């Protein structure tokens, strides 16, 4: 590449006009590399454009992760498979390729409290975000509360569509509380609208045959669960809880641990009762 005496920052106005100002972050470095390594003009331009593509991709990923409302540490890389050795690790890694999202298939994760259901669901959601998929992670209680607010202010359809549009919806802790009022209808609306159109992950402390018991209207519940079970992957987690309490370390007794000596009764003079 032919050496130029002109500063690369002279391109700043044009790059900003074309909304390519992100290139300025690496322009100086790439310009120096092009001179030192004698890149062709095409190579120089290719590197600059690749930097911009990567920058925009990372920005979009950060936006998807923020919208999904994940806990940042709940990724597949940080999932402790040794904690539950009976879990089929290969099945989880296959799911992490997110082909189930492309095929619009559900994933149902069951197990007692504290065994890592939410972590696993968020980890699969993280993987989907990395592949360009829009994801929402929300508890069943908050989802139903949000929809119920729409019934009050007339925005129900708009709120419903906010849960229908994402390529992956993760509903956490379904069945933790029995559905009340119109909640069974609202939950059915979400599942029915997404059925065979979008992928859904549901976590629950209940086994799947027990899910219909959460619905006041058992017929509506059966119809809802039937849609969720159709073509779904079922993952059952078992074992001890991650949230098990740690043993208290032995050490010197604290004031709270020492026996408290009760004051002796005082008998008034003359033997009178107090």
WOVENJO-V718906 format. One record per run of one state. SS is the DSSP state (alpha for helix, beta for strand, coil for the rest). FROM is the first residue (numbers start at 1). TO is the last residue. If there is no record, write none. Layout:
BEGIN
ss;from;to
SS;FROM;TO
SS;FROM;TO
END
This chain:
BEGIN
ss;from;to
coil;1;7
alpha;8;17
coil;18;20
alpha;21;37
coil;38;40
alpha;41;68
coil;69;80
alpha;81;84
coil;85;88
alpha;89;95
coil;96;98
alpha;99;102
coil;103;106
beta;107;110
coil;111;116
alpha;117;130
coil;131;134
beta;135;139
alpha;140;153
coil;154;155
alpha;156;164
coil;165;167
beta;168;174
coil;175;182
alpha;183;194
coil;195;198
beta;199;204
coil;205;207
alpha;208;214
coil;215;217
alpha;218;229
coil;230;232
beta;233;236
coil;237;268
alpha;269;271
coil;272;274
END
